[in-house]
Amino acid sequence: MTRLRQRMVEDMELHGFAARTQEAYLGVVCQLARYYQKSPDTITEEELRQYFLHLVNVKKLARASITIALCGIKFLYEHTLQQEWRILDIVRPKQEKRLPVVLSQEEVRAVLQQVRIPTYRACLTTIYACGLRLSEGRCLQIPDVDSARMLLHIHGKAKKDRYVPLPTGILSMLRELWKTHRSPVWVFPIPRRDKIWHRPGETGVPVSVDAVQSAFRHALKRTGISKRAHVHTLRHSYATHLLENGINLRVIQELLGHRSPATTAIYTHLTAEVRSEAVDSINRLMRDL
């Protein structure tokens, strides 16, 4: 590890960045270094300007990818290298306003039924039933399950903890799954081919992001549902279904761990009730045409 890389890692640790954020930031800085074939601390401001033009005009990266590149590179130059370059304030990825894909309750159940490996099916079912992010769901630990109060303790994004209700059926499912691996740490440990998922003294590791995503994709394909859904769609569907069933938007915000009500408010555009009211009004307005 180079001294510059080590310094950046230390700075990110001091800022309290999560491991995945650190990995993403280091990744974009490494891409910058490979592009110019030299250390980032020797790159000029004009070269940095040309690099972002390359990302926008040549590689045509999506807004999210450019945002990650900007955040990682900006952290390196402003915090680790103490460089205040104007170009880092000029780069502004174009905002996109896209409504998330939502599955109906019937579609969610159809997809979950098609997940063949029990560990992945239980993980995905818990993600939907508790409105979790994939990172939150796969890393659930045994002490996070509060069966006495029927709550899950979620270690959320940006180290923001929260409690979410644990449905009775989900607790029963988790208990049955635990009997098959008896891990002292993980609710969803990686399944082992030899079926001996936990040996004395082992703690193991949780299921991987790629494995859970792959299980979801294959299950979705088997259902024949054509929506562009992914694991995070389960979280969007959870919020929408709660709203459709009369749960207050403020409560949903707390359950999802959103900082801003505006983030949660997007689900008001997705509910069947809102769409139905709009269609009824449009039909009344246009009936004499």
Summary of the structure (lengths in Angstrom):
residues: 289
radius of gyration: 22.7
end to end distance: 71.3
largest distance: 75.6
contacts: 797
relative contact order: 0.10
helix: 61%
strand: 6%
